[in-house]
């Protein structure tokens, strides 16, 4: 799973009420932890339920996918199977290239449609004014009158947080800044602010931070894949465990998708060495 994906999910559930209100006009009473029935990619990004029992499926995307309408239709039917209700579906596009994905799927008597919103259509200055840190950090992706001034305001807000909250928010800010090529701007502002030195040097800046993000992503994907394999085929034998060690996060994510269709552990990972 991409780092921006994880960061945005955490921020949107933190909560970031202004962002959700600007995006959907809805308030989520609770977020649901959902793994769909067997489809190509069974993991929704976010599924929430309002106080009025309406379901909202929020999908995050950083690149244009020609098959997005089909994916969203599969997600929709998976939610209906689980909950017996159709969700409102919103795709939140955070990529740099112009949004050009089709939002309709039709043929014969079938007609399907979902909403697609480019996050740059949201008012970033309004998110900066929010009292919630999650909204402030997400503002770096929205439409802003002045990128540098926005970064300064965000970092100033984060400087007033408790050390643990500050470290988490700074990590999220750096990840999202990468989607807008603003990492250097963020780093420059962070170095000007009274950020706790341990957080500045050990958690946020430099190669060690990026290395830690990659390792964290790999560990998360490996944990998910282990659970999926054990649920499908039982406990992992030693040869399978060894095969997974050192596998990249991207490869692990691919295996997590293929495990749904594999007839055996050997088909998924290859035959054990003799």
Secondary structure, DSSP 4 states (H G I P E B T S, - for coil): --HHHHHHHHHHTTT-HHHHHHHHS--EEEEE--B-SSSSS-B-SEEEEETTS-EEEEEEESS--TTHHHHHHHHHHHHHHHHSSPPEEEEEE--SSPP----EEEETTEEEE-EEEEGGGSBHHHHHHSSSHHHHHHGGGSB-S-HHHHHHHHHHHHHTS-HHHHHHHHHHHHHHHGGGT-HHHHHHHHHHS---HHIIIIIISSHHHHHHHHHHHHHHHHHHHHHHHHHHH-SPPHHHHHHHTT--HHHHHHHHHHTTT-SSHHHHH-PPP-
